[in-house]
Amino acid sequence: MSVPLIQKIRVGAYVIGKRVAGVKRYPLVLMLEPLFRCNLACPGCGKIDYPSEILNQRMSVADCLAAVDECGAPMVSIPGGEPLIHPEIKEIVDGIIARKKFVYLCTNGLLLKKKLHLFEPTPYLTLSVHLDGLEAEHDKAVDREGVFGRATEAIKLAKAKGFRVNVNATIFASHEAASIAAFFDHATEELGVDAITVSPGYSYERAPDQEHFLNRRQTKELFRAVFRLGAGKKWRFSQSSLFLDFLAGNQRYECTPWGNPTRNLFGWQRPCYLLGEGFVPTFAQLMEETDWESYGTGRYEKCADCMVHCGYEATAVDDTISRPWKGLTVRLRGVRTAGPMAPEIALAEARPAEYMFEAHVQEKLDQVRAAETASKDAKKKGGAAASHAA
């Protein structure tokens, strides 16, 4: 089963409860980034472009669990950086599971064999290993040879020990439909993963490689070709059938940025996991004070080509709950891969992009340096006082 039954029941009950209560905006998945440090430097990633003083910072266990409680989402995804670098990742994961939340622990797989003993198999934990295709493609995407082999070896070990394992695949313009389909076959048949999470890459403004991101039309055509090749196969996805249908151009969705709120070293990130355009200290402020209407495809230039699951899966889930026959139809018949696509969102009126990364980084640097100075001063005073007493 791609998603445990207990997870389907509890998440479904959570969503229905919010809708019955008339809550318009609510989180579905908390994106908890306890650190930005990574042991890879992928050219398509914009998450590690920080000074070393920030890369050396970690969210504490207490701060991580407080964010889980404050947000209240039934699912928690722990990306990064590389979360397995965090020295207290076991305590973070255990604390979230103790709260009966469903954890997706994301990893590039390099440390998974070494760290696997820290965790126990449970329906509340899914190990989500990032693989961007078969060996040649993936190693090129992460700019290091041998990563695919180490990651797949760790996947097989984790499966043998009874863990739930997903692969998380980011698709770029350099991928061909046949190679993606071959990768899905490999993940399903050879690796035996429980599910695949798939999404087109987002064009992070700070990513070193800006040449291989898909625009929306390219995304739709590519996924139609992939799903055409997958007709009749047993690929298992962790995402709703309507999100997959959206990727193939059959649904005209707007993103739900509050569906996957992000908490990281900077605070609660506005407006979403992909865009850091402001930070607030509390989840309530994020939900109540963010100008949500100013973001999204057709509203903001940076969102023009985004079709990423962290923005659109919550929309698809809401549609599934509202009209369950739509999702069931796609599940039974498969994603439509021919015929007209849903009308595209017009981009002409989108407001121009604003660039504020440097200002946020400088503000955080000032905080880090001030804290380090205060700590050094306190140690000096303590040492002087001890010397005087002696």
N, C-alpha and C positions, 0 to 999 in steps of 0.2 A: 504494500500500500504506500502510495507516494507521500501521504500525510497521515499520521496516526489518527484513529477514530476519535480518541479522547480529545485531540487537538481540534478536530473539525467540530465536535460538539461544543466545546467550551468557547472557541472563537465565534462560532455561529450564535451561541447564546449571548455572548458579549455584544455582538453587533446588533442583534435583534433588541436586546435590552436598551441600548442607546437610542435606537430608532423609536421604540415605544415611549421612551422618556422624552422624546422630542429634542434630543441633543443633536445639533447640526454638525458640529466639528468635534471629532474624537480621534484619538490615536489608535492605530491598529498594531503597529510594530515600533518599538523604541529602538533607534539606532544608537547604540552606546559605544562610543569610541574612547576607551580608557587610555590610549596613547596614539601618537602618530609615527613613532619609530618603526622601521621595517628593516628586514634583512634582505630585501630586494629593492631595486630602483627601476621599476617598470616605466618605459618611456610614455605610456599612455595614461599614467596615474598622476593626479594633481594633489595627492594627499600627503606627500612627504616633503613638500617644498617649504621647509621651515628651518630657521637657524638651529644649531645643535642645542642651544639652551632650551628651546621649546621641545625639540625631539627627545630630550632627556627627561621631560616631565611625565608624570603618571597620575592618573586619577586614583584616589585611594579607594579601598574597598567600601568604606563608609559612604563616600560620595557616589559611587556607582549604585549601591543599593538604595540610597536616598533618591536617586534619579528614577529608579525602577518604581519605587513607591509613589513618587510625586506624579509620574506620568500615568501609571495605571494600565498601560497597554498589556494585552494578554501574551504578546510575543516580544522577545528581546533579541535583536541581532547584534552581535559583538564584532564589528569590523575593526579596522585600524588604518594605517600601520598593520603590524603583525601582533595580534593579541597574545599569542603564546610567548612573546618576549616578556610580557608583564609578570613580575615575580609573584604576584598574588592572584593570578588568573584562576586558580582552583577555588580560592575563597570567593571570588566574584561569581563564578559559575554556580558554585554550591549555594550561595546566598540567594541567587535568582531562582534556582530550582526549588529551594525551600519555600519560596513564595508561590509555587505552583504556576510559574510562568514558563513558556516554551522558549528555550534558548537555541539560537543558531550561532554557534561559535565558528567564525570565519577564520581561515588560515590558508597560507600558500602551501602548506604541507611539509615544509623543510624541517620543522621542529616537531611534527606530530608524533613520529615514532618515539622520540625521546620523552615527550610530555604525556603520552597516552595514559600512562599509569596514574596520572593525577585524577582521572575521571572514571565514572562508572556508567555503564549503559543504562539508559532510562528513556521512556517515551518523551520526556521533557527536554532531552538534549539531542541536537543534531549537529554533527560535525560537517561544516560546509567548506569544502576544499575548492580553491579557485583553480580552474583549468580552462584555458582559452583555446581549446582545440587539441588535436593530437600532438605528438612529441615535437615535431619540427616547428609547428605553428606556436605552440605554447612556449617553448624555450626561446623562440624569437620574440614573443610578446613580452616576456619577462627579462629579456636580454641576458640570459645565462643558460648555458648548456647543462643538462642533467637534472633540471628542476622537475620536469615531467616524470622522469623515472623515479625520483625520490618521493614525489607526491603520490604517484599511483601505488608504489610499494606501501606507503603509509595507509592509503585507502584500503588496500587488501588486508592489512593487519587489523585495522579498526573494524572492518566487517567481520573478520574471523573472530574477533573478541566480542561481537554482539552489538556494536554501536550502530546507530542510524547515521548514514553518511549521504550527503548531497554533494554534487559538484556544481559550482557556480561559474557559469561561462559568460564572458563578455565578448560580444561580437563586434568586429571592426570591418571597415571597408575592404581590407585585404583578404578577408575570408571568402571562400567560394561555397556555394550551397552544398556541393558534393562532399567537401571536406567537413562541413559542419554536420551533415547527416552521418558521415562515417564516424565522427567523434561521438555523436549521440548513440550510435550502435555500440561503439566500444564501451562507453560509460554504462550502458544498460546491460549488455550481454557479457562483456569481459570483466568489468569491474564490479558489476552487480550493485550499483549504487541505488539507494532508495528513491532518489528523484534528482532531477536536473533543474537548476534555476538559471534562466537564460535572459539576457538583456542586451540591447545595443549599447555600445559605449557612449558615455557622456563626454563632451568636449571640454574637459576642465581647462580653464584659461591658463593655468600654470603648468599643464602637462608639456613635457619636452617635445613630444611628437603630436603635431596638430594636423597631420596629413591623412590620417586613417580613420577619422570619425565619419559615421554615416549620417546623411541627411534623412529626413522622414520618408521621402519617396524611395530612396535606396533601401531603407530598413524594411519597408513593406514588401517591396519586390523580392528582396533576399529571403525574407521569412516565408513568403508564398512558395518560393522555389524549394526551400528546405522542407516545409510541411508537405509539399507535393511528393518529394522523395521519401517522406516518412509515412505515407499512407499505408495503413494496415500493420505498421510496426508497433512494438510494445514500449515505446518511449514513455517514461514517467516524468512528469513535471511537478514541481512544488507549487506552481502557480495556477490560478484559475483558468478555466478554458476560455473565458471571455478576454482575459489579458492576452493570451496567445492569439485569439481572434483579432484583437486590436493590433498586435504586431504585424499581422498579415493584411492590415488595412481595411478590415471589415467593421470596425467600430469607430465612431467619432467621439473620443473621450477627451475631457479636460483633466488635468492632473489634480490630485488631492494632496497638496504638499504637507498638510498637517497630519496625514495618515501615517507617516513615518518620521516623526520628529527626531532630531539629533541632539544628543548631549555629549559634549567633549570637554577638552581642557579649557576651552574658551567660555563655556557656559552652554546655554540652550541656543542652538544655531538657527538664525533666520535666513531664508524661509524653509530650507530643506537640507537633506544630506549632501546634495550636490552643489548648493550655493551657500557660501558663508558671507552674508551681507549684513551682518549685525548679530549681536549676542546679548542675551538677557539672563539674569541670574535665576529666574524661576520659570517653571513650566506654565504657570498661570499667565505670566506676562507674555510668553511666546504665543499662547493661544488667543489671548484677549487683545494684545496690542500690535500684533503683526498686521500689516496691510496686505492681506492675502490676495486681494483683488488686483494688485499691481504685478503679480507674478503669474507665470504660465505661458504656454505657447500662444502666440498672438497678442500677448500683453507685454512681454519683456523679451528683448533681443537675445539674451543668453539662453532663454528657454526654447528658442525657435525649433531646434531639431530633436529635442528631448523626447524619448519614448521609454524611459527607464522604469523598471518595475517599482522602484521606491517612490515614484510619483504617480504611477498609473495602476498599480495592483489594487490599491485601496479603492479606486474608482470602479474597477472591474468587480471587486467583491461587493460593493454597494449595489451595483447593477444586478449582480447575481441574486442578492437577497431580495431586491425589489421585484425582479422578474426571473424567478428560478428556471422557468421553461427555456429562457434564452441560453443559459449556461448548459442546461441538460441537452438541448438540441445540438450545440457545438460538440459537447462531449460524445454524444452518440454518433453524429454524422462526420465529425472531424472538422478541422479548420477549413473554411472555403479558400481555395487557391486559384480561382479563376473568376472572371466577371468584374463588374465595376467595383471600385473601392468607395468607401464612405467619403463624403466631402471633406476636404482638408480645411484646417483652420487658417483663416487669412492672417498674414504676417505684417501687412502694410502699416497697421496702426500701433505696432509694438513700440514701447518706449525704448530709447537707446540704452545700451549697457552702461553700467557704472562699475568702476574698478576701485575696490576699497580693501583689497587683500593686504597691501603694505601697511595701511593704517591699523588694521586689526592686529597684525603681527607685531608692530611696534608697540602698541598698547600692552600686549601680553608680555613682550620682552621687558618693558619698563616694570611691570608687576613682578616678574621673575627676578630681575636684578635688584629691585627694592627689597624683596623678601630675603635674597641672599645677603645683601648688605646688613639688614637687620639681624640676621642670624649670626653673622661674623661679629657684629658689634656686641651682641649678647654674650657670645663666647669670650670675647676679650674682657668684658666687664666681669664675667664670672671668674675668669682666670686671675684678674687683678685682685678681686675680692678675696679669693682663696689665698693668694700670695700675701696679702696684707694681714689676713687672719693668722697665717703661719708666723 
